[in-house]
C-alpha cells in the first residue's frame, strides 16, 4: 500500500522537472530497505540503549541543523536541507523522535526525584531544538515539536499553570510569526480568506477527493497529480483519494489510529515511567504528524510542509519514522518479569543511562 501510493503520485512530478518518471518511486523504494533494518534493529533495544541512542542522534541532528543554517542551500526562502555524500538530509526529521525520548527521560526522572529541575531542563532542551528550526524557518516542524512536548508535559502531571502559560506562549509565538514572517501570514490569510491569494494546491487537492468518490478512478487515472507540484509529498493523501477512493483513505486513517491507540494502551500498562512517557510521546508525534498532513489535504488547517508517515516521498522522513516506530515497539513489547525487575532496580540505582 505504501509503495503503491508513491507510485501513483510521483511519476508526473518527476516528468515535469525532467527526470525519469520513476525517479521518486525508485528512491522511495531504495530507502525502504534501510528503514526496515532501522525499525527492526531499534525494536530490540532496551530502554537504556534507547536513551543512549536518542542522546547521540539528537546531538548529531542539532549539529547538522546548525550546519544547514550555515551552508545549506536556500529553497523557497528556507534552509532545511544539507547534502552529505550525495544524499540530501533534513536533520530536523531525525531530531524529532530523539527529542521526544530525551524529554520523556527528563520528565520520568522528575517523577522519581522531585528535587530535580526537570521542567527547566526540558525547557532548555526544547529551546535547543526550536530556536534553529525557527531560524531555518520551519514552522510546521516547530509546531509539531511544541505539540508533542506539550502533550508530554501534560502526561507527566505538571501543574496546570505551566500548561496554560506554555499554551499562551505558543499562541503569542504564532501571532508573532503571523506579524513578522510573510509566508506564514500568507498561508493563514489564504486559509481564512481563499480569495486573498493563490490556493491552487489545496483547491486541486479538494477536487481530487470529489473526483475519486468512494472507490476512486483507478490506478494511474488520477488528474490532480498531473498539476500538483507536491503531489508526491504534502498532497499524496489527495492523490490516493482520487485514484483509490475514500475507502482507502479511511483504511489509512484507521491504520494510523490503531498504531497510536495501541501504543498508548501498551504504554500505560507498563510500570516503568520512562517507557510510559517515551512511548506515549512517540505515538503522539506519529499521530499528530499524520493528522496535520491529512488535515491540510482536506483544507481543515493552513498548508504546512508535513509528510504523511511512510507514504509521502522523503528519505529523511522515512528513516526517522522507522527509528521512532522502532523505539515505540521496543518500549511497549512484553518482557520477561526478570528483565522488568532488573530494569527497575537499575533505574533505582542510577538516574543516568
Secondary structure, DSSP 8 states (H G I E B T S, - for coil): -HHHHHHHHHHHHHHHTTS-TTHHHHHHHHHHHHHHHHHHHHHT--HHHHHHHHHHHHHHHHHHHHHHHHH---BTTB---EEETTEEE-HHHHHHHHHHHHHHHHHHHHHH-TTS-HHHHHHHHHHHHHHHHHHHT-HHHHHHHHHHHHHHHHHTT--HHHHHHHHHHHHHHHHHHHHH-HHHHHHHHHHH-GGGS--HHHHHHHHHHHHHTTT-S-TT--SGGGT-TTTTTTTHHHHHHHHHHHHHHHHHHHHHHHHHHHHHHHHTT-S-HHHHHHHHHHHHHHHHHHHHHHHHHTTSS-------TTTSS-HHHHHHHHHHHHHHHHHHS---HHHHHHHHHHHHH-S--
